[in-house]
Amino acid sequence: MTTLPKTRSRIQIQRVWPLVDCARYPAKRSLGDEVDVWADVFSDGHDVLRAAVRYRPPGARRFLEAQLVPVGNDRWRGSFAVFIPSRTDQ
């Protein structure tokens, strides 16, 4: 039996976009499209934060990462292109 932690995490990630039906389904785009990602990321201290979105192209086994950059007021933004991976990316 697992127990929940008694304290909340120091780092919070909220209001993630794109979001389809409360994250029940993955967001979809066409090949060649650019996917914009937004999220509110903040901490209760003065630590320097870093944020990234992890995504997996169609047919790939491994996840890739795209860095998010702060755009002000705890909002972070990033993007990545939709592509079909080559054999070396899988």
N, C-alpha and C positions, 0 to 999 in steps of 0.2 A: 504494500500500500504506500503510495506516495503522498507526501504532505506538501501543502503550499508554503512558500516562504512567508515569514511573519512580517517582513518589510517589503515595500515596493522597490523595484529596481531604481537605481540612481539615474539611469538613462532612460528617457521616454521617447518612443517613436509613435506619433499620432498623425491622424488626418492624411494617410497615405493615398496618393492618386497616381495612376488610374486604379479604380476599384469597381468591380462588377458584382452586383448583388451581394454586398457585404463580404467580399472576398470568397464567395462560394465558387466562382468561376474565374479562370485566368483572363486577363485582358488580352485581346487579340488584335494583331495588325497584319498588314500585307508585306510581302518581301519588298525591301527597299525603303519602307517607312521608317521614320525616326520616332522612337517612343520617348515621350517626355515623362519624367517621374518627379513627383513632388512629395515632400513629407515634412512634418514639424518634428524636429529632433532637438531635445534639450536635456539638461542635467541640473541637478540641484546644487552643484558646486561650481567651481571656476575651472574645471578641467577643460583642456582643449579637446574638442570633439572632432571625429572623422566619421563620415557616413558614405555608404556605397549601396548600390542596388545589385543584387545577384540575379542573373537571368540565364536561361538555357535556350539556345537556338533549337529549332525543330531538328530532331534526329541526333542531337548531341547528348552525350552522357554527363559531361562535366558542366558545371556552372561557370559563367564568366562574370566579371565585376565591372561596373562603371561607377566612377567616383561621383559623389554628389558634392556640390559646392554651396556654401551658405549664401543666401541672397538677402538676408536681413530678417530680424524679428523671429528667430528660431526656425525659419523656413529654409529648406534645402532643396536644390534642384539638380537634376542630371538627365542624361538621355543616352540612348544607345540605338544602333541601327539593326533592323531585322534582316538577317541574312541566312543562307544555308551554309553550314560549316564545311570546310574541306576535311579530308580524312585526317589531317594532322591535328585539327581542332577537336576531334571527337575523343 
